[in-house]
Amino acid sequence: MGAIAANTVVSWTDSGGGDHDGSLVTRAQGFDVIACAICGFRHVIPLPDTAELERAYRDTCDTEEKPIALVQAGEDQDWASLASSDRLESFERLLPRERRRLLDVGCGPGFFLKTARDRGWSVQGVEASPKAAEHARKLGLEVSGDFFNARTASKLPRFDVVHLNNVLEHVPNPLRVVRLARGLLSPGGLICLNVPNDFTPFQAGARAALSLSEWWVAPPHHLNYFDFESLSQLIISQGFDIAERSTSFPMELFLLMGLDYTNDPALGRACHNQRKKFDLGLESAGLKETRRAFYRALAHAGIGREAVVIASKK
């Protein structure tokens, strides 16, 4: 992208009449990314309307990328189950023993739901990708093959936990999604949000060290860009109290070590496998709590590849 003039401010009104106004952060793929003063987080403009986005997703969600993603998700299960167990143990610590009803929005192939079910939770999922939803049902899970919106939410019962993993970065209106989730929670219930942690100091450092573009900015696949502060403020504004924050291994460390995986999928997968070894090595050494404390400390510093926030409904 070309240079952006300092203090460039962009204003835009979406199809629903919502106003967006903020400083221009970057441009990519024909979109502007602004630090929206009204929304409280960075997002692209123009934003697609929900119906347009759902039509596009239906056309593309089961392309050749989805089978590859399903295979990789299966390969990663030993590692991914560590984060799943971390979250479930947090839910179990924060809720009374009798409260074990969980909804996973965007549940993908169902591995998180299966882990929860195996721990004694009553679980249900929502997943728009037919292939992923089918995979989850083959695991014996109850999964609605649809988008999460007001229509589908109205058909769901109440839950003690609503889990949204890698959802908010894709939707045109994250506030609306969080409100829908809140409406499905029983009093004192928990919401768990997991999004990419973007525009971080490590990303800025890697850009400078390797003369990279902002590789994490990927519209229209990713519409919204959060960090811990903006994600927490969004949740608080919707009537929640923050209970816990965590993250995952900062992949940008590999870039700072000179391993530029941004345009090399094979190297990216190799770096991913190294972070898996790091987490699994600590686990096999009996250092589960050390691993968890490490990621909580990174989250406190605003560092880590993901922003994971658990909050309770007031």
TORDRENSE-912442 format. One record per residue (C-alpha): x negated, y, z; residue in three letters. Coordinates in steps of 0.2 Angstrom, whole numbers, plus 5000, padded with zeros to 4 digits. Example, Ala and Ser with C-alpha at 12.3 -4.5 7.8 and 13.67 -1.06 7.14 Angstrom:
! TORDRENSE-912442
x = 4938 y = 4978 z = 5039 residu = ALA
x = 4932 y = 4995 z = 5036 residu = SER
***
This chain:
! TORDRENSE-912442
x = 5000 y = 5000 z = 5000 residu = MET
x = 4995 y = 5018 z = 4998 residu = GLY
x = 4991 y = 5030 z = 5012 residu = ALA
x = 5006 y = 5036 z = 5022 residu = ILE
x = 5006 y = 5054 z = 5027 residu = ALA
x = 5005 y = 5057 z = 5045 residu = ALA
x = 5021 y = 5060 z = 5054 residu = ASN
x = 5032 y = 5054 z = 5040 residu = THR
x = 5049 y = 5052 z = 5046 residu = VAL
x = 5062 y = 5042 z = 5037 residu = VAL
x = 5081 y = 5042 z = 5040 residu = SER
x = 5094 y = 5029 z = 5033 residu = TRP
x = 5112 y = 5024 z = 5036 residu = THR
x = 5117 y = 5006 z = 5034 residu = ASP
x = 5132 y = 4999 z = 5026 residu = SER
x = 5141 y = 4998 z = 5042 residu = GLY
x = 5138 y = 5017 z = 5046 residu = GLY
x = 5124 y = 5014 z = 5058 residu = GLY
x = 5110 y = 5027 z = 5058 residu = ASP
x = 5092 y = 5023 z = 5058 residu = HIS
x = 5078 y = 5036 z = 5060 residu = ASP
x = 5060 y = 5035 z = 5064 residu = GLY
x = 5042 y = 5037 z = 5059 residu = SER
x = 5036 y = 5027 z = 5044 residu = LEU
x = 5024 y = 5013 z = 5049 residu = VAL
x = 5020 y = 5004 z = 5033 residu = THR
x = 5027 y = 4999 z = 5016 residu = ARG
x = 5028 y = 4981 z = 5009 residu = ALA
x = 5037 y = 4972 z = 4995 residu = GLN
x = 5048 y = 4987 z = 4991 residu = GLY
x = 5053 y = 4990 z = 5009 residu = PHE
x = 5048 y = 5004 z = 5022 residu = ASP
x = 5045 y = 4998 z = 5040 residu = VAL
x = 5050 y = 5012 z = 5052 residu = ILE
x = 5048 y = 5013 z = 5071 residu = ALA
x = 5066 y = 5016 z = 5073 residu = CYS
x = 5070 y = 5028 z = 5088 residu = ALA
x = 5089 y = 5023 z = 5088 residu = ILE
x = 5086 y = 5004 z = 5088 residu = CYS
x = 5071 y = 5005 z = 5099 residu = GLY
x = 5060 y = 4993 z = 5088 residu = PHE
x = 5052 y = 4992 z = 5071 residu = ARG
x = 5062 y = 4986 z = 5056 residu = HIS
x = 5063 y = 4987 z = 5038 residu = VAL
x = 5074 y = 4999 z = 5028 residu = ILE
x = 5085 y = 4996 z = 5018 residu = PRO
x = 5092 y = 4982 z = 5028 residu = LEU
x = 5103 y = 4970 z = 5019 residu = PRO
x = 5121 y = 4968 z = 5025 residu = ASP
x = 5125 y = 4952 z = 5034 residu = THR
x = 5135 y = 4944 z = 5020 residu = ALA
x = 5122 y = 4948 z = 5007 residu = GLU
x = 5109 y = 4940 z = 5018 residu = LEU
x = 5119 y = 4924 z = 5021 residu = GLU
x = 5122 y = 4922 z = 5003 residu = ARG
x = 5103 y = 4924 z = 4999 residu = ALA
x = 5099 y = 4911 z = 5013 residu = TYR
x = 5111 y = 4898 z = 5007 residu = ARG
x = 5103 y = 4899 z = 4990 residu = ASP
x = 5085 y = 4897 z = 4997 residu = THR
x = 5086 y = 4889 z = 5014 residu = CYS
x = 5084 y = 4871 z = 5007 residu = ASP
x = 5071 y = 4874 z = 4994 residu = THR
x = 5054 y = 4864 z = 4994 residu = GLU
x = 5048 y = 4874 z = 5008 residu = GLU
x = 5061 y = 4867 z = 5020 residu = LYS
x = 5055 y = 4849 z = 5018 residu = PRO
x = 5037 y = 4854 z = 5021 residu = ILE
x = 5043 y = 4864 z = 5037 residu = ALA
x = 5052 y = 4848 z = 5043 residu = LEU
x = 5037 y = 4837 z = 5041 residu = VAL
x = 5026 y = 4849 z = 5050 residu = GLN
x = 5038 y = 4851 z = 5064 residu = ALA
x = 5038 y = 4833 z = 5066 residu = GLY
x = 5019 y = 4832 z = 5066 residu = GLU
x = 5018 y = 4846 z = 5079 residu = ASP
x = 5030 y = 4838 z = 5092 residu = GLN
x = 5018 y = 4832 z = 5105 residu = ASP
x = 5012 y = 4850 z = 5105 residu = TRP
x = 5028 y = 4859 z = 5103 residu = ALA
x = 5036 y = 4849 z = 5118 residu = SER
x = 5024 y = 4858 z = 5130 residu = LEU
x = 5032 y = 4875 z = 5126 residu = ALA
x = 5049 y = 4866 z = 5127 residu = SER
x = 5046 y = 4859 z = 5144 residu = SER
x = 5039 y = 4875 z = 5150 residu = ASP
x = 5055 y = 4884 z = 5145 residu = ARG
x = 5067 y = 4871 z = 5152 residu = LEU
x = 5058 y = 4870 z = 5168 residu = GLU
x = 5060 y = 4889 z = 5170 residu = SER
x = 5078 y = 4887 z = 5166 residu = PHE
x = 5080 y = 4874 z = 5179 residu = GLU
x = 5071 y = 4884 z = 5192 residu = ARG
x = 5081 y = 4899 z = 5189 residu = LEU
x = 5098 y = 4891 z = 5189 residu = LEU
x = 5107 y = 4880 z = 5201 residu = PRO
x = 5106 y = 4861 z = 5198 residu = ARG
x = 5124 y = 4859 z = 5192 residu = GLU
x = 5122 y = 4872 z = 5178 residu = ARG
x = 5114 y = 4863 z = 5163 residu = ARG
x = 5124 y = 4868 z = 5148 residu = ARG
x = 5113 y = 4875 z = 5134 residu = LEU
x = 5116 y = 4882 z = 5116 residu = LEU
x = 5102 y = 4883 z = 5104 residu = ASP
x = 5105 y = 4896 z = 5090 residu = VAL
x = 5095 y = 4892 z = 5075 residu = GLY
x = 5091 y = 4875 z = 5082 residu = CYS
x = 5081 y = 4869 z = 5066 residu = GLY
x = 5078 y = 4850 z = 5066 residu = PRO
x = 5084 y = 4848 z = 5084 residu = GLY
x = 5068 y = 4844 z = 5093 residu = PHE
x = 5071 y = 4857 z = 5107 residu = PHE
x = 5088 y = 4851 z = 5110 residu = LEU
x = 5083 y = 4833 z = 5110 residu = LYS
x = 5070 y = 4837 z = 5124 residu = THR
x = 5083 y = 4846 z = 5134 residu = ALA
x = 5095 y = 4832 z = 5132 residu = ARG
x = 5082 y = 4820 z = 5137 residu = ASP
x = 5080 y = 4830 z = 5153 residu = ARG
x = 5099 y = 4829 z = 5157 residu = GLY
x = 5106 y = 4845 z = 5149 residu = TRP
x = 5122 y = 4846 z = 5140 residu = SER
x = 5117 y = 4853 z = 5123 residu = VAL
x = 5124 y = 4860 z = 5107 residu = GLN
x = 5116 y = 4869 z = 5092 residu = GLY
x = 5120 y = 4880 z = 5078 residu = VAL
x = 5109 y = 4879 z = 5062 residu = GLU
x = 5112 y = 4887 z = 5044 residu = ALA
x = 5100 y = 4875 z = 5035 residu = SER
x = 5110 y = 4860 z = 5029 residu = PRO
x = 5094 y = 4849 z = 5029 residu = LYS
x = 5088 y = 4854 z = 5046 residu = ALA
x = 5106 y = 4852 z = 5053 residu = ALA
x = 5107 y = 4835 z = 5046 residu = GLU
x = 5090 y = 4830 z = 5054 residu = HIS
x = 5097 y = 4836 z = 5071 residu = ALA
x = 5113 y = 4826 z = 5069 residu = ARG
x = 5102 y = 4811 z = 5065 residu = LYS
x = 5095 y = 4813 z = 5082 residu = LEU
x = 5112 y = 4811 z = 5089 residu = GLY
x = 5115 y = 4830 z = 5093 residu = LEU
x = 5130 y = 4840 z = 5091 residu = GLU
x = 5126 y = 4854 z = 5079 residu = VAL
x = 5137 y = 4866 z = 5069 residu = SER
x = 5130 y = 4869 z = 5051 residu = GLY
x = 5134 y = 4887 z = 5050 residu = ASP
x = 5127 y = 4905 z = 5053 residu = PHE
x = 5129 y = 4912 z = 5071 residu = PHE
x = 5141 y = 4926 z = 5069 residu = ASN
x = 5158 y = 4932 z = 5077 residu = ALA
x = 5168 y = 4919 z = 5069 residu = ARG
x = 5157 y = 4904 z = 5074 residu = THR
x = 5154 y = 4911 z = 5091 residu = ALA
x = 5173 y = 4912 z = 5094 residu = SER
x = 5174 y = 4893 z = 5092 residu = LYS
x = 5161 y = 4889 z = 5105 residu = LEU
x = 5163 y = 4886 z = 5124 residu = PRO
x = 5153 y = 4895 z = 5138 residu = ARG
x = 5135 y = 4890 z = 5142 residu = PHE
x = 5122 y = 4892 z = 5156 residu = ASP
x = 5108 y = 4896 z = 5143 residu = VAL
x = 5108 y = 4903 z = 5126 residu = VAL
x = 5091 y = 4900 z = 5117 residu = HIS
x = 5086 y = 4909 z = 5101 residu = LEU
x = 5069 y = 4904 z = 5094 residu = ASN
x = 5063 y = 4914 z = 5079 residu = ASN
x = 5080 y = 4921 z = 5075 residu = VAL
x = 5080 y = 4940 z = 5079 residu = LEU
x = 5066 y = 4944 z = 5067 residu = GLU
x = 5077 y = 4938 z = 5052 residu = HIS
x = 5094 y = 4946 z = 5056 residu = VAL
x = 5100 y = 4963 z = 5050 residu = PRO
x = 5107 y = 4967 z = 5067 residu = ASN
x = 5098 y = 4960 z = 5082 residu = PRO
x = 5109 y = 4969 z = 5095 residu = LEU
x = 5124 y = 4961 z = 5088 residu = ARG
x = 5117 y = 4944 z = 5090 residu = VAL
x = 5112 y = 4947 z = 5108 residu = VAL
x = 5129 y = 4954 z = 5112 residu = ARG
x = 5137 y = 4938 z = 5104 residu = LEU
x = 5125 y = 4927 z = 5114 residu = ALA
x = 5129 y = 4937 z = 5130 residu = ARG
x = 5148 y = 4934 z = 5127 residu = GLY
x = 5145 y = 4915 z = 5127 residu = LEU
x = 5135 y = 4915 z = 5144 residu = LEU
x = 5143 y = 4912 z = 5161 residu = SER
x = 5140 y = 4925 z = 5174 residu = PRO
x = 5121 y = 4924 z = 5179 residu = GLY
x = 5117 y = 4913 z = 5164 residu = GLY
x = 5101 y = 4915 z = 5155 residu = LEU
x = 5096 y = 4921 z = 5138 residu = ILE
x = 5079 y = 4915 z = 5131 residu = CYS
x = 5072 y = 4925 z = 5116 residu = LEU
x = 5056 y = 4920 z = 5106 residu = ASN
x = 5050 y = 4932 z = 5092 residu = VAL
x = 5034 y = 4935 z = 5083 residu = PRO
x = 5024 y = 4948 z = 5094 residu = ASN
x = 5018 y = 4960 z = 5080 residu = ASP
x = 5008 y = 4976 z = 5078 residu = PHE
x = 4997 y = 4970 z = 5093 residu = THR
x = 4979 y = 4976 z = 5097 residu = PRO
x = 4972 y = 4959 z = 5091 residu = PHE
x = 4981 y = 4962 z = 5074 residu = GLN
x = 4974 y = 4979 z = 5073 residu = ALA
x = 4957 y = 4973 z = 5077 residu = GLY
x = 4957 y = 4959 z = 5065 residu = ALA
x = 4963 y = 4971 z = 5051 residu = ARG
x = 4948 y = 4982 z = 5055 residu = ALA
x = 4936 y = 4968 z = 5056 residu = ALA
x = 4941 y = 4960 z = 5040 residu = LEU
x = 4948 y = 4974 z = 5030 residu = SER
x = 4965 y = 4966 z = 5029 residu = LEU
x = 4982 y = 4972 z = 5025 residu = SER
x = 4996 y = 4969 z = 5038 residu = GLU
x = 4998 y = 4951 z = 5034 residu = TRP
x = 5012 y = 4949 z = 5047 residu = TRP
x = 5024 y = 4961 z = 5038 residu = VAL
x = 5034 y = 4950 z = 5027 residu = ALA
x = 5051 y = 4957 z = 5021 residu = PRO
x = 5064 y = 4952 z = 5017 residu = PRO
x = 5060 y = 4936 z = 5026 residu = HIS
x = 5056 y = 4946 z = 5042 residu = HIS
x = 5067 y = 4961 z = 5044 residu = LEU
x = 5062 y = 4966 z = 5062 residu = ASN
x = 5046 y = 4968 z = 5071 residu = TYR
x = 5045 y = 4966 z = 5090 residu = PHE
x = 5033 y = 4967 z = 5104 residu = ASP
x = 5035 y = 4963 z = 5122 residu = PHE
x = 5041 y = 4981 z = 5127 residu = GLU
x = 5053 y = 4983 z = 5113 residu = SER
x = 5061 y = 4966 z = 5115 residu = LEU
x = 5062 y = 4968 z = 5134 residu = SER
x = 5071 y = 4985 z = 5132 residu = GLN
x = 5083 y = 4978 z = 5119 residu = LEU
x = 5088 y = 4964 z = 5132 residu = ILE
x = 5089 y = 4976 z = 5146 residu = ILE
x = 5101 y = 4988 z = 5136 residu = SER
x = 5113 y = 4973 z = 5134 residu = GLN
x = 5115 y = 4970 z = 5152 residu = GLY
x = 5101 y = 4958 z = 5157 residu = PHE
x = 5088 y = 4957 z = 5170 residu = ASP
x = 5071 y = 4951 z = 5164 residu = ILE
x = 5066 y = 4935 z = 5174 residu = ALA
x = 5050 y = 4929 z = 5165 residu = GLU
x = 5038 y = 4933 z = 5150 residu = ARG
x = 5026 y = 4921 z = 5141 residu = SER
x = 5018 y = 4919 z = 5125 residu = THR
x = 5008 y = 4907 z = 5114 residu = SER
x = 4990 y = 4906 z = 5108 residu = PHE
x = 4984 y = 4922 z = 5099 residu = PRO
x = 4981 y = 4916 z = 5082 residu = MET
x = 4972 y = 4933 z = 5078 residu = GLU
x = 4957 y = 4926 z = 5088 residu = LEU
x = 4953 y = 4915 z = 5073 residu = PHE
x = 4953 y = 4931 z = 5062 residu = LEU
x = 4942 y = 4940 z = 5074 residu = LEU
x = 4930 y = 4925 z = 5073 residu = MET
x = 4929 y = 4927 z = 5055 residu = GLY
x = 4941 y = 4914 z = 5049 residu = LEU
x = 4953 y = 4923 z = 5037 residu = ASP
x = 4968 y = 4911 z = 5035 residu = TYR
x = 4980 y = 4925 z = 5029 residu = THR
x = 4979 y = 4919 z = 5011 residu = ASN
x = 4973 y = 4901 z = 5014 residu = ASP
x = 4987 y = 4890 z = 5020 residu = PRO
x = 4975 y = 4875 z = 5022 residu = ALA
x = 4964 y = 4885 z = 5034 residu = LEU
x = 4979 y = 4892 z = 5043 residu = GLY
x = 4985 y = 4874 z = 5046 residu = ARG
x = 4967 y = 4870 z = 5052 residu = ALA
x = 4967 y = 4885 z = 5064 residu = CYS
x = 4984 y = 4880 z = 5070 residu = HIS
x = 4978 y = 4862 z = 5074 residu = ASN
x = 4964 y = 4870 z = 5084 residu = GLN
x = 4976 y = 4879 z = 5095 residu = ARG
x = 4986 y = 4863 z = 5097 residu = LYS
x = 4970 y = 4855 z = 5104 residu = LYS
x = 4967 y = 4869 z = 5116 residu = PHE
x = 4985 y = 4867 z = 5124 residu = ASP
x = 4985 y = 4848 z = 5123 residu = LEU
x = 4967 y = 4847 z = 5131 residu = GLY
x = 4973 y = 4858 z = 5146 residu = LEU
x = 4988 y = 4847 z = 5148 residu = GLU
x = 4979 y = 4830 z = 5147 residu = SER
x = 4966 y = 4837 z = 5160 residu = ALA
x = 4981 y = 4840 z = 5172 residu = GLY
x = 4979 y = 4859 z = 5170 residu = LEU
x = 4997 y = 4862 z = 5166 residu = LYS
x = 4999 y = 4877 z = 5178 residu = GLU
x = 4983 y = 4884 z = 5172 residu = THR
x = 4989 y = 4884 z = 5154 residu = ARG
x = 5006 y = 4892 z = 5159 residu = ARG
x = 4997 y = 4905 z = 5170 residu = ALA
x = 4985 y = 4909 z = 5156 residu = PHE
x = 5000 y = 4913 z = 5144 residu = TYR
x = 5009 y = 4923 z = 5157 residu = ARG
x = 4993 y = 4934 z = 5159 residu = ALA
x = 4992 y = 4936 z = 5140 residu = LEU
x = 5010 y = 4941 z = 5140 residu = ALA
x = 5007 y = 4954 z = 5154 residu = HIS
x = 4994 y = 4962 z = 5143 residu = ALA
x = 5005 y = 4962 z = 5128 residu = GLY
x = 4994 y = 4949 z = 5119 residu = ILE
x = 4999 y = 4932 z = 5111 residu = GLY
x = 5006 y = 4927 z = 5095 residu = ARG
x = 5024 y = 4926 z = 5101 residu = GLU
x = 5034 y = 4936 z = 5113 residu = ALA
x = 5045 y = 4925 z = 5124 residu = VAL
x = 5057 y = 4933 z = 5136 residu = VAL
x = 5069 y = 4925 z = 5148 residu = ILE
x = 5083 y = 4936 z = 5156 residu = ALA
x = 5098 y = 4933 z = 5167 residu = SER
x = 5115 y = 4940 z = 5163 residu = LYS
x = 5121 y = 4953 z = 5176 residu = LYS
***
